Amino acid sequence: MAPVSVGVALLGLAFWQATRVLPVKGAPTMRPPAVAVELPAQGLHSTSNGYVISLAMTVRHCSEPVSIYASIVLPKEYFDAEDTGGMAQLTKALVGVAVDDPQVKMISMEQAGWQRDRQLLRYPRWRVGFNKSLLVGGTGQAEVLRLDDWRSRPSGVEAWFSASWLVQRGYGSCWLRLPELSAGDVPNVAINSSDAIDSIIGPRSGATDTQNSSSGGGTYHFYRPNGSIQTYHESEPSHTDYVSGLTPPVVGYVTLVSPMSIIPGESSVPAPDAGAPRWSCSTRPHQSMADLMTQGQDSDGEVRYFNPPTVGEFSDKSYFDCSGVIALSEPGTQSGHDLLLLIIGGLISLGGGLILENIFHQLRREKGTRGNTDATSGAGTSSTVPPAAQVGSDRAP
């Protein structure tokens, strides 16, 4: 039975390898992450005088977290809108970037140009979590930086964080989830994170008061999987606004930096821009988050500042928001895949051959045993002389 045991072991090994190589999981259907920026806005901004956000996502391996570098550009139009607001000019201001993923790891945040001016490294920064579990995009992490030279109109801020936005697809391949930058849940993320920054970090940050304050309540409608609706009421205490969640992005960019290759035909996003794996997105001109907020009013007609419109109301008024899923393949995956298929085929052939050979050997042995038994039985019968014949032969003629 030794060959059979070896054959079964080889077939088991082949089956185990096949379960690693052959299955391919479909694209994840979970909601994409969202990234928003908090700025010390004193006026109502639109998509013509907001900010520009660019993400560079580095993916080295399917088993490692994604490294994200975020560049937040403050164009001239942003400061022009602040000047026309007629508010007191800030000296020390807070700037934040928020991600609606509670597991994201915020690493650092600096003013652009800190490599050339070491004084900029002295600016303090904080990390804060925000939690509105009943709201889509209401839970996550934020990184906040205090800029002490706000009157010089800084041109940009840089942030670094890592996130587990890779989902296993198959052997040597995975799905990469691209975040929303300009639509969908961005208002949720911005408002909930800015509320946490204002109430938790603002009073002890040393930043200049924007001379604005917020308070109010919200009515949240939580849709359960069975179709029922749970209504949840919450009141927000009054607090000073150090950052605002009502500044929309002008345009967003997502760039993939990776030795891995994109699997054609598997992505759920439009093809990247020509020449580089980069996606761009923007909201329609002159649309502001404040305009969208006025659509969500409670029974008393009060604007629900802490309850943004449902997902879809913002998406319907925006262009492609950069979110989606793309399939990536690690270098050398195809050759390794083909080699493993050959090995699996060899294991099946060898294991199946040992089992079949043992079966045929057993059949030959059984056939040989039956043949010997029949031959022995036939020889014993032919040598026996009937007693009657012996008696007759002894009689005289």
N, C-alpha and C positions, 0 to 999 in steps of 0.2 A: 504493500500500500504506500510505500515511500514515494514513488513517482506521482501517485494521485495527490498526495499531500503537497508535494512541490508544485504541481500544476494548479491546484486550488489556490495556493499562496500567490503564484504568479498572476492568476486571474484577479484575485483580490487587489493586488498591487496595481494592476492595470485599471481596475474600476476606480480605485482611489485617485489615481492620477487623472483619469478622465473627468471626475467630478471637479477637479481643480482647473482643468484646461478648457473643457467644452462649454459649461454654462455661461451665459451672458445675461446680466440683469438689465432690465429696461431703465430708462431715465427716471430719476427721482421725481415724484410729483409733489413733494413738500413745497411750501411757499418759499420763494427766494429771499435771501437776506436783503436788508436795505441799509443804506448809509446816508446820513444827513449831517449837515453842518450847522452849528449855532454861532451866531454873530451878535455883536452888540448893536443891533439895529435900533435906531430911534425913529425911523419912519417906516412906511409901508413900501416894501420893495416888490418889484415884478420880475419877470424873467428877462427883462431888458437891462436891469440894474442890480442883479443879484451876484452870485459868485460862480466860479468855475471849479469843478472838482475833477481830478484825474487820479485814477487808481492804476498802479502797476502791480500785477499779481504774479508772484514768482512761485512756480510749481516745479519741484525737483524730482519728486517721487510720489507715487500714489499713497504711500504709507506715511508721508510727512504732512504736517499742517501747511496751509498756504500762507506765505508771507506777503503782506500787503503794504505798499507804500502809497500814501495819500498826499497829493499836492492840492492845497486849497489856494486858489488865486483870487485876489481881491482886485477887480478891475477899477479903473477910474470912475466908471459909472456908479459903482457902489458908493463911493465917498461923495460924489456929486449929489446923490439922492439924500445922503445924510445931511449935507450942507443946506439943502433946500427945506429940510424939516424944521429949521429954526431952533433946534434944541441945543443945549449946552454941549460944547465939544468935550470929548473924553480925553483923558490923559493916560490912564491905565485901564485897559479893556480886556475882557475875557473872550476867548475864541475856543470853540469846542468841536469835536467830531464824535458822532455817536453811531453805534451799530446795534441793530435790534437782535443781537445774538448774545444771550447771557454767558455763553461759554467762550466768547472771543477774548483774546489776551491782548490788552492794550500795552504797548511797549514804551513809546515815548512820543513827544510832540515838541516841535521847535519852530521858531520863526525862520523863514527862508533866509539863507545867508549866514546861518550860525557858524558854518565852517570857517568863514572869513572874519567873523567878529565874535570872539570868545565871550564877550560881555553878554551876548544874547543867551548864553547857557545859564545865566544866573536867574533868568525869569522862572518863577515857580509854576508848577503844574500839579494838577490833581486828577484823580480817577474817581468816578462815581457810577453807581448802578441805578437804573430806574426800572420801576416795576408797576405796570398796569396790566395784570394778567388777563383781564377780560377783553382787552383791546388787541387787535391784530397789530403787531409791530410795537406793542406797548412795553416791552421788556428788553433790556439790553445793557450795554456798557458805554460809557463816554469818557473821553480824555479831554482835559481842559487846560489851556495855557493862558497865563496872564502876560499881556504885552504892555511894557512900560513906555513905549514910544509910539503910541497910537496917533499922536498928532503928526508924526512923520509919514502917515499913511503907508503902513507896511504893505508890500505887494503880495505876500504869500505866506502860508504856514504849511509845515510839513509834519506828517504823523506816520507812525509805524505800528502795525498790529498784526497778529496772526490769528487764523481761524481754521476750523475743521470743516471746510467747504468742499471736500472731496468725498465721493461715494463710490465704493467698489463697483466696477462694471463687469469685469471678467479677468482672465489671466493677463497680467501686465497692462491692464487698462482701467480707467476710472472716469467718473463723471465729475466735472467741475461746475459748481454753481456760481453763476455770475450775479452780483448784487444789483438791486435797483438803485438808481442815482437821481432820477428826476420824476418819478411818478409813483403810483400805487401807495405804498406804506410810508413814503418819505415824510408826509405831513405828520403822521402818527409818531414816528421816531423823533422828529424835530421838536414837536411840542412837548412830549412826555419827558424827553431828555433835558430840554431847556428848563422845564419846571423843576426838575431835580437839581440842576446846576444852580438855578436862582435861589432855591430854598435851602440847599445844603452847603454849597460852596460859596455862593455869592457874598453872604454877610462876613465871611472870614477871609475872603480872597484879597482884600485891599484894593479891588478894582473901583473905578469911578462909578458913582451912581448914574444910571442913564436917565434918571428923573421920570421913569415910567414904572408903573406897578401893575400887577395882575392879580385877579382873584375871580372866584366864580364857582360854578358847579357844573356837573355833567351828568347826562343820562346815557348810560351805555346799554346797548341791546346785544346780548350774547346769544348767538344762534347755536343751539345744541344740535348734535348729529341726528337726533330723532325728529328734528323739525320744530321743536318747541323753542320759545324765545324767553330768555330771562332778562328782566330789566334791573339794572344796577345803578344806583344813584351815588354820587360822590361830590363832596364840596371841597374846594381848594381854598386854603387860607390866603389872605393877602400877603404878597411879598414883592420886594423890589426886583425889577427886571434888570439883570446884568447881561443876559443874552436873550435873543428872540428866536422863536421857532417859525416866524412868518417870513423868512427870507428864502425864496425859492432859488434853485440852481438855474443858471443861464444855460449851461451845457455840461455834459459829463463825458468822460472817456474811461474806458477800461482796456488796458493793454496786458497781454499775456507774455510773460518772460519765462521760457521753459525749454529744456532740451527735448521735451516730449512733443509728439506730433498730434495734430488734430485729425480724428478719424472722419473722413468726408461722409456727408449724408446722415450723420448721427446727431447733429446739433439741433437744439430747439430755439436757436436765435438766428437772425440773419447772418449772412456771411460777413466776416470781418472786412475792414477797409483794405483796399488793395495795397500790397506791399508789406503789410505787417498784420499780425493777429491782434487787431485793435477794433473796438466797437465804440461808437459815439451815440449820444442820445441828448435830447433837449425837450423842454416843454415849449408850447406854442408861445410866440412873442406876446408880451403884455399880460400874460396870465399870472396872477399872484396867489399865494396860499391864502391871503386874507380874503380874496374873492370867494374862494372855495369854502372858507370857514363860515361865511355868512349864510351858506346854504344849509348848514346844520344848526337849527334853532330849537330850543325846547318849547314847552307849552306856553311859557310866558313871553316868547319872542326874544329871549336873551341868546346871544351868540354863544355857542358851546365851544369856548376856546380850548377846553380840555377833552373834547370829544369831536375829533375831525370827522369829515364825511366818510362814508363807507368806502371800501376798496372798490374802484370802478368809477366813481365820480371824478376822481383826479385822473385816472388812467384814460378815461374817455376824452379828456381835454389835453392830452399830451401825445407826443410822438414816442417812438421806441425808447424804452427806459433803461436799456442796457442789461436788464435781467435775462436770465435764461440758463440753459444747461448745454455744455459741450462735452464731447467724448475725447479723451486723451489716451494716447498709447505710449508706453515707455520705450526707450531706445532698445533695439534688439528683440522686441517682443515677438515679431513675426517669425524670425529664425528660431527662437527658443520654442515658440508654439509648434512649428513644423517638426523640430527635433523631438519634442515630447510626443507628438502624434506618432512618429516612427517608433519611438520606444514603446508606446502603448500598443501599437500594432504587433511589435515583436513579442511583447509579453503575452498578448492574447494568443498569438500563433504558437509560442513555445508552451505556454500553460495548457492550451487546448490540445496541442499535439501529445503532450505527456499523458493527459487524461484519456484521449482516444486510443493511444497506443496501449495503455494499460487495459482498456476495455477490449480491444481486439486480442490482446494477449490472453485475457481471461477466456474469451470465446474460443480461441484456438486450443487452449488447454482443456476446456470442457468437451470440445469436439474430439480431441485426441483420446480423452478418457473414455468416452462412449464407444469409440472405435475399438479400443483394446478390450473393453468388456464384451462386445459382440463377437470378436474373434475368439476369445477364450471360451465363450459359451458354445460356439459352433464346433470347435475342435473336440470337446468332450462328448458331444452327441454322436459324431461319426465313428468313434472307436468302441462304441457299445454294441454287442451282438445280442439279439433277442434270445431269451432262454429257449423258446420253442425251436428255433433253428438249430441250437446246439444239440438238443435231444434227437432231433430228426437225423442229424448227421451221424449219430452213433449207431443207428439201425442198419442192419445188413440189407442189401438190395434184394 
